[in-house]
Amino acid sequence: MDKNTPVIELKGVGEKTQTLLTKLNIKTVGDLLASWPRDYETYGEPVEIRCLVPGEICAVHAAVTGIPNEKRTGRLHILNMKAADETGELHLTFFNLPFLKKTLKRGGFYIFRGMVQSRGTEKIMEQPKIFSLEEYQKLTGRLIPRYSLTKGLTDHAMQKYMRQALSLCELGAEHFSGQVLQENGLITEREAVEKIHFPNDYGDLVKARRRLVFDEFFSFLFLMRKNKEAGERLENHYRLPETADTVRFLERLPFPLTGAQRKVWEEIRSDLGSPYCMNRLVQGDVGSGKTIVAVLALLMTAANGYQGALMAPTEVLAIQHYETIQEFVRKYGLIFRPVLLVGSMNAKEKKEAYGKIASGEVNLVIGTHALIQEKVQYRSLALVVTDEQHRFGVRQREHLAGKGEVPHILVMSATPIPRTLAIILYGDLHISVIDELPARRLPIKNCVVNTAWRPKAYKFIAGEVKKGRQVYVICPQVEGDPESEGGASLENVVDYTEKLRGALPPGVQVTCLHGRMRPADKKRIMEDFSAHAIDVLVSTTVVEVGINVPNATVMMVENAERFGLAQLHQLRGRVGRGEYQSYCIFVSGNEKEETMERLKILNSSNDGFHIASEDLKLRGPGDLFGIRQSGAFSFRMGDIYSDAPVLKLASDAVDRLLAGDPDLKKAENADLGRYLAEEARNSVDFRSI
């Protein structure tokens, strides 16, 4: 059995299970083995109630005392009861589990395991998992993998399939030479795959993860640097001198550019008129005014008689860009003749857009990745402005140009990355930084609180909605996991939406949004929120990019301890975009001092680059799972902040390889060459090839 064997050939996988696995993009045994655990459960010995620490997941062996108290709030059923041992009392709360009133017997002893919270002197567990003593003893001391699942699949089933696949599948030859493994302290790929799924202990897990993260970083950096070699000195076929159009536009704007914006615009203007093709990254904090700089570059392109393209990560954002440009045309008399091109347009609309693009009737094309499909033929494409999710190599430029005269590329990034890491990660681009916010923006007011603060937060949200404002609530999970170690310790979008509907006044429109929805449904919900048909949007981090709602004034993040500071800062950037005072509430389910201090960095600064640098200092090798970043570099396992030392190791290894065997001709690098060629082939979304 090899990695390409269909997953249905595993024992116990029938057509129904195959369909469920396909929903998770698992079609082959190789896909299955590459589905890394999202985290691990560790079952420690039960502790006495007096030893419970708020913010930690603990287990207690205690007896149910008193009569359970139940109540309903809207569609939410709440069951409260108490448990006790010789050292103290524990308050238990269960949501939508009414049968427990009969199942849990008064005086009966059970193991309750979950996140410990506090309210005054009272210790609380919400939605703890319940075990018999015998059940729990079988789990004690083990590291048990937990996977991303879909309804109908359990962790137990996934573990069974993984063990079977590992015992039967040939992974192929090790692609790194023994020297590379030794120099970087790496275990083999085979060992890493086995130990990432079934580590014997924490040490095994660290070694396995380190190897897999190194692979991710190495292949990314190698392909990027080969791309840089090919594209470093591309001749500029579109020499664009400045025209009066950009000068007039700047004069008519109701606000002056900041000093940082003026500096970056000067760098772009210089690139566009230089002998070589532009390949520039503009790094700017949320709200720093990157869009105006991009519009200036596109305007200069149009004024010189060429076409520009503006590519956004989502249809909603593409439509917003299109409407903004149309408003600029009406208000300032700009010479843009724009067209929108997105995947949801019907065949007739697309055909009409293709015709206008090919004929040169339009000089600005705004859309999503639909802009780079084969059917789109540009007449004179001179500039592509794109976001960090779509980085272009030389082949992609040539594909876009059609005639071999490659366009300028301007990449926009709102991901705050410390310069030391940016030089490694963006080594193929010249870097500009907009590190100054417009003076007209009201600073966002922040607070970091524990879960006991929720009732006040709900009251505050209701008050903002009453004023006509809108609210985001972010949760780390899509659905509640019945096998979860902490139950409500990790809030999920589906259950939290119901909870909020019950907690907020009647008439407040609460809707949920998450990545498992169909694209059409996500688009509709985002548009409804933009149009103020929704008051409160409960979402995963899919709102991090994609919608600009100036009327939204509150961002509340549940389980804020589960996110990296830089990502929390980007989420915060969804509010404060209009004229109203905005607020961000970070709710931590972990009350450890170091966790709260880390989050309070967000209180002290609204500067994303400062926050990213502080995050880098605070993160350590213990942060293996849970605290995630996203944005420009959404590696499957690696995190550019907590894995910065491994990133630097991989960068040095790539440098040595390129210095000694740049074309991978040596015998010891033959397997590595095949591996990297496969990685390049798999990069089908035009990212960093």
N, C-alpha and C positions, 0 to 999 in steps of 0.2 A: 504494500500500500504506500503510495506517495502523496505529496501535498495536493495533487490535483484530483485525487479520488473523491467522487461525490459523497457528501456527508451521509446520504441515505444508506450507504453500504456499511455504516457502523451498526452494530447489534443494538436493537432497541429504538432505532430511528426509523419510523414509518413515514408515510406520506404526510400525516398530520403534523408530526414533529418537524419534518423537513420544511413544511410551509412556515411554521413558527420561526425556525432558524433562518429562513430566507428573509423574513422581516428584519432580522438583525444583520443582513448582508453576509450570512454564513452559508455558503453553497458547497464548499469543499472542506476536506479535512485540514488543509492548510489555513483556510479562513477561520476554522474553529480554533486551531492552536494559536492563531494570531489574535484571538479575542481575549486580551489580557483581563485579569480580574480588576474590577473597579476599586476594590478594597478587600480587607480581610477582617474576619471576626476573630477576636481572641477572648476566650472564656476564662477569666480569672476565678480564683477561689471566692466563694461568697464572703461578704464582710458583715460585721455587725452594723446595725442602723446608726449607732453613734459615730461610726467611722466613715459614713458616707460623705463624699466631697462634692459639692455643687460643681457642675460642669464636667463631671466624669461619668463614664458608663460603668455602672457597678451592678453586682448581683447581691441580693440579700435572701436569707432563708428565714421567712417570717410567717406568722399566722394571721389570717384574716380576722379582724375584730369588728364588732358592731354590725349594724344592718346597712347594706349598701343604699346610697341615696341617688335617685335618678331624676333627671330633668330634661326638658327639651327646649332648645332655642332655635326656632325656625325648623329646619330639617336636620338639625344636629341633635343627636341623643348623647347625653353626658351621664356617665356613671361614676360616682365618687365613693370610695371606700377607704378603710384604714387597715394597715397591717402593722404588726408589732413583734419585737423579740424582747429579750430580757434587758436590752440597753436603750430602747426608745421606740418611737412611733413613726410611721411613714404614711404619707397621704398618697393615694393612688387615684388617677383619673383615666378613664377609658372613653374613647369617642366611637359612637356607632357600633358598640359591641354589647347590645342589651342582654344577650344570652348569658353573659358572665355572671349576671345576678343570680342565676340558678346554678351555674357551673362551680363557682367559687364558694365553698362551704364555710360558714362561720366556724372558726376554731381550726380549720384545715391549714396545714403547713404547705407552702409552695416556695419555689425560687422565683423572685421577681427581678428581672434584669432590664435596665434602661438608663437613660440619662437622668442624673440627679439634678434637681433644681431646688431653689429655696424661696420661701416667702416669709420674711421675718425669721423666726426661729424654726418654722415648719419646713420639713424636708419633703420633697414631692417627686414622684415619677409620673410622667404622662405616657400612656400607651405602652407600659413595659411588656416585654415578652414573658410568658409564664411557662415554667417547667416543673416537672416533678424532680425530686432530689436525684433519683436514679438517672433520669434523662440528662440532667445537667452534668453529673459526674462523668458521663461518657464524652462530653465535649471539653472538659476542663483541660487547659494547657495547650490546646491545638490552635494552629493558624489555619482558618478555614476560608478558602477563596469565595468571593461574592462577585457575581457577574452582572452586566447590564442585561436585563431580561425583557421579555414581552409577555403579555397575559397568556397563561397556559404553560409557560416554562418555569421551572424552579431551579434554584441553585443546586439542589441535590442532583437533578437530572443532568445539568451542565457538568457537574463534577464527574459524574459517571462517564459521560461521553468523552471528556478530556482525558481521563485515565486510559480509556480504551484507545483513543487516538495516539496518545504518547507511546503506548506499548506496541502499536502496529505500524506507525508511520516512520518512513525514512526521511529525515530532514534534508539530506544531501550533504555535500562537503562543507567543511568550515571555510568561510571566505577570507578570514584574516590569517596571515602567516603567524607562526609561533612567535616571531620577534615582536609583532604588533601586540599580540596578546600579553606577552611578558612585559614590554615597555609600559603598557597602560594598566597592568594589573587586572586583566579581564579573564573571565571564565569562558568556556566554549559556548557557541550558540545552542548546542544541544542541552548542555547543563542549564543554561539560562532559561530556555523554554520550559524545561521540567520544573525548575525551582520557582519560576514565577507563578506557576499554577499550584504547585504543591511543595511549598518550602517546609523544611523540617523545623526551622527556627527563624528568628528575625535576621540573623547573619546571612542565611541562605537568600532571603528575600532581597536584602541590600545588594548582594553580589549579582543576583539575576537582573534586578532592575537596572543596575549600573551598566551592565553589558548591553541591554536592549536600548537604553537611552543613548549610549555611545554610538550604536549602530544608526539610530535615527539622525543624530547630529552629524555623524561622519558622512553619510550618503548625501544629506542636504548640502553640507559645506563643499564637498567634492564637486557635485554637479553645479553648484552655484559658481565656484571658482573656475571651472572649465568654461562655463558660460561667459564669465568675465573676460577670460583670455580671448574668446571669439569675438566679443562685442566691444572691447575697450576702445578701439580707435575706428569706429564706423564713420565713414565719410558723411558729412551733413549735406544732403541733397536739398534741404529746405532751409536755406539761410533766411531768417526772418528779421528784417530791420523793424524797429519800433515805428508805429504810425500814430497819427493824431487821435485815433479812436480810443486807445488805452488812456491817453492823457486826459481827454474829455470825460471819459468814464470816471476817472479818479477825482476830477474836479466836481462832478455832479453828485458823487456819493455824499450822503448826509453826515458821514463821519470820516475822519482821516485814517489812513493806515497807521498801525502802530510801527514803532521803529523796527521791530523784528519782521513784520510783514514787508516793509520797504526793503530791508536787506535781502530777504529771500526773493522778492520780486526782481531785484537787481541781478541776483545770481541766475535766475531762470532766463531773464532777458539776455544776459550775456551768453548763456548756453545756446539759446535759439539762434543767435547770430554768429556762433563760433564755427570753425572748420569741421568740428566733430559733432556727431549726433548726441543729443541730450539723453542722459540716463540718470535721473535725479530723484531722490527721496525727499519729500517734505514731511518732517516729523513735527507735529504740533499737538499740544494738549487739546482736550475737548473744549470747544468754544474759542479757540485761539484765532480763528479766521482763516483757515486753510482754503475754504471754498472760494473766497474772493480772489486769492492769489491764482487758483486754478482757472477761474473765469477770465482773469487778465491774460493768462497764457493762451487760452482758447480764442479770446478776442483778437489777440495779435496774429494768431494763425489765420482766422477768418479775414482779417483786414488785409492780409497778404495774398488772399485769393485761394487759400487751401482749406481742406477739411480738418476738423478736429473730432475726437470721440471722447466721451465721458462715460466711464463704465462704473456702475455701482454694484454692491454685493447683493442687493435685494430689489425686487420690482417696486416696492413702496418707496424706497429711497430714490430709485431712478425717476419715478414719477414726480417726487418732490423736487429733484434737481431740475427736471423739465419745466415744472410750473414756476420755479424760481427764475430760470432763464427767460421764460416768457414774460414774467413780470418786469425783469430788467429791460427787455426789448421795449415793452410798453412805456416804462417809466423814464428810461434814459436814452431811448432811440438807438440801441445797439444794433449792429448790422447782422446779428445772428439770424439764420434761417434754420431753426432746429427741427429735428424729427425724433420721435420716441420709438424705440425698438426693444420690446420685451417679450418673453416667452409666451405670455398669456394672450397676446394679440392673435386674432384669427388669420387664416391664410390670406384672405384678401387684403387685410391691413398690412401684413408683412410684405406681400408682393408690392404694394404701393410704396412702402418705405424703401424696399430694395431698389426700386426704379429711381426714386429721388436721390438715393445715395450714389448709385452708379452714374447717373447723369450729371451729378454735381449741383443739382437744384438746391440741395441742402448743404450747409457748410458746418453743421454741428449735429452729431449723432449721439443721442443720450440713451443709455439702456443698461442691461445686465450682460451676462456672458453671451447673450444672443448676438452681440456685436462682433464676436469672433468666429461665428459659424461660417461654413464654406459658402453658403448662398449670398453672403454679404460681400459685394464688390465695391470698393471705394474708388472714386475717380482720382482723388489727390490727397490721401490721408497723410498729414504732416505731424500730427500730435495726438498721442493717446494719454489721457489722464485717467488713472485707475486707482483703486484702493489697494491696501496691502494684501488682500486675499488673492489678487490676480497680478503676479509678477511675471514679466515677459523675458524670455530668452531671445537669442538671435533668430531662431527658427520661427518663433511666434511673430516677431517683427516682420520677417519676410512674408509670412503667411498673410499678415494684415496688409502689407504694402501691395502685394500682388505683382508688382513690376520690379521688385528688387531694390527700390528706393525706400529704405526703411524709415519709419517715423520716429520722432522724438518720443521718449517715454517719461512721464511724470507720475511717480507713485506717491499717494497721500496716506499718511499713517497717523492714527490717533493713539497708538500704543506707546506709552511712555517707557522707553528702554534706556537704561544708563549707557552713556557713550562707550564705555569699555566693551559692553556686549554688542552695541549697535555696530561697531567697527567690524566685529566678527560676523554678525548676522547679515549685515547689509554691505558686505565687502564688494559687491558688484555694482554698487550705486554711489554717486556723490550725495552727501548728506547735507540738507539744510534743516535748520531748527527754528520754529516759531515758538519762542519761549516767553511770550508776553501776551497777557490777555487784554482785550479791549477794555478801556476804562469805564464804559457805560454799563458793564455787567454787574449785577448785584451779587456779592459773594453768597454762596450757599451756606445756610446754617446747618451744622451737623450735630448729631448726638449718638453716643454709643451706650446702649442699655442692655440689661438682661431681660429674660422672658417675662418677668413679673411686671414689666412696664407696658405690656401689650394692651391692657384695657385703656390706658391713657393714650396710646398710639391710635387705637381705633376711634377714640373720641376726637382726637386731633384730625384724623383723616375725614371723619364725618363733617367737622367744621370747615375744612378746606373745600369739600364737595359742595357744601351749602353755599359757599362763596362763589361757586361756579368753576372751581378748579378741578384738576384731574390728578390721579395717583397711580404710581406703579408699585407693585409688591413683588419682590423676587424671592423665589424658593429654589433650593439646590436640586430638588428631585421632581420628576414629572408625576409619578404616582406613589402612593404609599406601598411599602413592601411588607407583606405579611411575615416575611422571614427576618425583617430588620432587627438588629440588636437593640436599637433605641426607640423603635416606634416613632413617636412624635418628636424625638430628638432631632430628626431631620425632617423639616417641613416639606410637603410636596404640594405641587400646584393644584391637583385635582381636589384633595381634601381641604386645602386651605381656602379655596374658592368658596366651598360650601360653608366653612367656618365664618368667613367674612360676611357672606350673605346673611347669616344668622346674627352676626354681631353689629352690623351697620343698620341704620334706619331703613324702613321700607322705602322703595323708590330709588335707592342707590343702585345703579347698574354695575354689577360685578361680573367680569368675564375672564376666562382663563386662556392662556396661549402657551404652547410648547412645541418643541421641535418634532414631535411624533405626529402632529397634525398634517393633513394634506396641504400642499403649498397654496392651493386656492383658498382653503379655510384660514390659513395664517394671514394671507394677503387681505382677506375680507375683514378679519378682526383688527388688523393694524389700521386699515382704512377707516373702520368704524371708530376706533380710538382717536385717530387724527381728526375725525369729523365730530367728536364729542358725543357720539352715540353711546359711549362707554365711559363711566366715571372712574372705575377702579379696574386696572388690568393686572391680574395675577399671572406671573410669567416665570419661565426659566430665563437664562441669560440670553435668549434669542433676541431680546430687545436691546442688547448692547449696541448693536448697529441696526440701522434700518428704519427708524422712525424719528421724526423731529416734531415734537408737539410742544410749542411754546406755552400752551395753557397748563401743562403738567407741572405741578409745584412740589409734589412729595414723592420721594423714592424711599421705600422701606425694604430693607434687605434682611430676610430671615436667615438664621444660621450663618451670619456674616463671617464667623470664624472658619468656614469651609472654603472661602475664596481668598485669593491673593489680594494684597492691598492695591496693586495696580489695576486689577480687574474691578475691584470695588470702586475705585476712582473713576473708571470708565463708565460703570453703571450710574454713578452719581452724575455724570455728564449728560444723562437723559433729561435731567431737570435743570432749572436755571437758565433756560434758553429763551425766555420771554421777559416781559416787563415786571412780573410779579416776584415777590420774595419767595425763594424756594428752600426746601428743607430735605435733609437726608437722615434717615433713622436706621442705624445699624444695630440689629438685634442679635446678640450672641447667646447661643445655647450653652456655651462653655464659659464659666465664670472664673477660670483660673487667672491669676494676676497677670501672667505673661501674655495670655490671650487678649485680655482687655487692654493692656498697655499697648500691644501691637496695633489693635484697632483704633486706639485713641490718636495714633499718628494722623489719621484722617481728620480728626478734630482740629489739629494744629496747622494743617496746610491744605490748600486747594491746588497746589503745584504738583502735577502728575510726575514730573521728572524727579523732584525731591522725594516724593512718596515711593517711586520705583527704586531709587537708590537706598532709601531706608529699608524697604522690603528686602532688598538684596543683602543688606547687612544682617537682618534679623533671621532670614530663612536659613535653615541648616539641613544636614543630610537626613535628619529624622523626619522631615516633611515629605514622606514618600507618596502619600495619597491624600486626597481630600482638599488640599489648598491648591487650587488650580488657577492658572492664568489662561487668557485667550487673546485673540486678536491676530496680529501678523503671523505668529508662528504657533499654530495650533498642532503641535506634535502630539502623536497618539499617547505617548507616555512621558516624554521629556518635558521639563519645564525650565525655561531659560533663566528663571530666578533661582529656584532651589537647586537646580542642576548646573549652575554657572561653572563650577570647577570641571565637570565632565565636558561641558561645551568647550572650555579652553583646551582641555586634553585632546578632544577630537579635532579642534582647529590646528593644533600643533602637529598631530598625526597626519592630517591632510597636507600640511605644508611640507613635511618630510617626504611624503609619497610623491607629491608633485615635483619636488626638487630632484628626487632620485629615479623616478620611473613615471613620468607624467602621462605616458600613453599605455601604462600597465602592460608592458611587453615582457617583463621578466617572468620566469616560470612560477616563482613563488606568489606572484600577484594575479595569476590566471583566473583563479576562482573568484577573487575580488572583482576582477574586470567583468565577469559574467553576472555577479551579484549587482554591481552598479548599473550595468546595462539594463537589467531587469527593473531596477528601481526607476531608471529614466523612462522606460516604457510604461510603467504604471502611473507616471505623472501626467495623466490625461487631462487635467484641468488647467493646463498652461501655467502651473505654478513653478517658478524657479527652475526651469529646465535648462 
